Amino acid sequence: MIREVSLEKAHRILALSPVTFVSSATEEDKNIMPAGWVGTVATDILSLVMDSGNYTRRIMEKSGYFILQIPRAAQADLIIELAKSRHIHEDKLEKLSFFDPSGQGYPLLEDCLAWLVCEIIPEVRNQTVYDLFLGRIVAAWADDSVFYDGRWHLDHVEPENRPVHYVSGGQFYQTGSGFQLADPFK
Ligand SMILES: Cc1cc2nc3c(=O)[nH]c(=O)nc-3n(C[C@H](O)[C@H](O)[C@H](O)COP(=O)(O)O)c2cc1C
């Protein structure tokens, strides 16, 4: 049976893209939070919806960039933990370790699967009206046990090391099993 979905919940139909962590930093401060409302706009441009009340947004607007990192299923508790706002939880970053492979001051959270650094393309109306940020990818790294030859390879990967999708109410899914057709684009 095909049932109608209320418009209030319809956006959750697309809640199967991977959950990300968004981080950003200035010289004085940095922050990180989970974000699911992330998308691809072009091969080098991504979108991110960032609520105006989030502490992370304040830092992004000062630094001019955001980093998307792809957590693994083993970090599901951390995803929930980092959804607490730094406005209230001042010690939110205390137990976290960041690294900076480019030496340019980008805070990449350790133990994730992949990282994308995006320079914000200023679009004031989108940012003000829709909380929508566009970012041009300027650097990227990935764990080469799961992302190599320019794409994800997840079939051999244990469940705890797969990306996750967050649907609602504490329910996650791991990216599932793949299947291969003859390459239709060759
Ligand atoms: C799985 C998940 C996905 C989320 N996705 C978003 C998102 O895409 N955009 C957003 O503004 N907030 C999102 N949130 C909520 C923020 O993470 C939350 O408001 C957080 O407290 C912001 O932290 P900050 O104030 O320290 O920046 C999400 C939360 C969870 C648990």
The ligand as an SDF file (V2000), in Angstrom:
LIG
                    3D

 31 33  0  0  0  0  0  0  0  0999 V2000
   21.6910   13.8040   13.3730 C   0  0  0  0  0  0  0  0  0  0  0  0
   21.5720   15.2850   13.5260 C   0  0  0  0  0  0  0  0  0  0  0  0
   21.5640   16.1020   12.4160 C   0  0  0  0  0  0  0  0  0  0  0  0
   21.4480   17.4940   12.5510 C   0  0  0  0  0  0  0  0  0  0  0  0
   21.4490   18.2540   11.4240 N   0  0  0  0  0  0  0  0  0  0  0  0
   21.4360   19.6080   11.5210 C   0  0  0  0  0  0  0  0  0  0  0  0
   21.5360   20.4120   10.3320 C   0  0  0  0  0  0  0  0  0  0  0  0
   21.6630   19.9210    9.2160 O   0  0  0  0  0  0  0  0  0  0  0  0
   21.4980   21.7690   10.4960 N   0  0  0  0  0  0  0  0  0  0  0  0
   21.3810   22.3710   11.7350 C   0  0  0  0  0  0  0  0  0  0  0  0
   21.3680   23.6090   11.8000 O   0  0  0  0  0  0  0  0  0  0  0  0
   21.2990   21.6110   12.8760 N   0  0  0  0  0  0  0  0  0  0  0  0
   21.3390   20.2610   12.7860 C   0  0  0  0  0  0  0  0  0  0  0  0
   21.2890   19.4870   13.9200 N   0  0  0  0  0  0  0  0  0  0  0  0
   21.1590   20.1460   15.2260 C   0  0  0  0  0  0  0  0  0  0  0  0
   22.5110   20.7460   15.7470 C   0  0  0  0  0  0  0  0  0  0  0  0
   23.5250   19.7480   15.7390 O   0  0  0  0  0  0  0  0  0  0  0  0
   22.2830   21.2690   17.1630 C   0  0  0  0  0  0  0  0  0  0  0  0
   21.4090   22.3920   17.0880 O   0  0  0  0  0  0  0  0  0  0  0  0
   23.5390   21.6560   17.9340 C   0  0  0  0  0  0  0  0  0  0  0  0
   23.1930   21.9410   19.2770 O   0  0  0  0  0  0  0  0  0  0  0  0
   24.2960   22.8610   17.3950 C   0  0  0  0  0  0  0  0  0  0  0  0
   25.4830   22.9540   18.1310 O   0  0  0  0  0  0  0  0  0  0  0  0
   26.2660   24.3370   18.4080 P   0  0  0  0  0  0  0  0  0  0  0  0
   25.2770   25.3450   18.9570 O   0  0  0  0  0  0  0  0  0  0  0  0
   27.3460   23.9660   19.4140 O   0  0  0  0  0  0  0  0  0  0  0  0
   26.8250   24.7750   17.0710 O   0  0  0  0  0  0  0  0  0  0  0  0
   21.3630   18.0800   13.8250 C   0  0  0  0  0  0  0  0  0  0  0  0
   21.3620   17.2510   14.9680 C   0  0  0  0  0  0  0  0  0  0  0  0
   21.4570   15.8780   14.8130 C   0  0  0  0  0  0  0  0  0  0  0  0
   21.4650   14.9930   16.0390 C   0  0  0  0  0  0  0  0  0  0  0  0
  1  2  1  0
  2  3  1  0
  2 30  2  0
  3  4  2  0
  4  5  1  0
  4 28  1  0
  5  6  2  0
  6  7  1  0
  6 13  1  0
  7  8  2  0
  7  9  1  0
  9 10  1  0
 10 11  2  0
 10 12  1  0
 12 13  2  0
 13 14  1  0
 14 15  1  0
 14 28  1  0
 15 16  1  0
 16 17  1  0
 16 18  1  0
 18 19  1  0
 18 20  1  0
 20 21  1  0
 20 22  1  0
 22 23  1  0
 23 24  1  0
 24 25  2  0
 24 26  1  0
 24 27  1  0
 28 29  2  0
 29 30  1  0
 30 31  1  0
M  END
$$$$
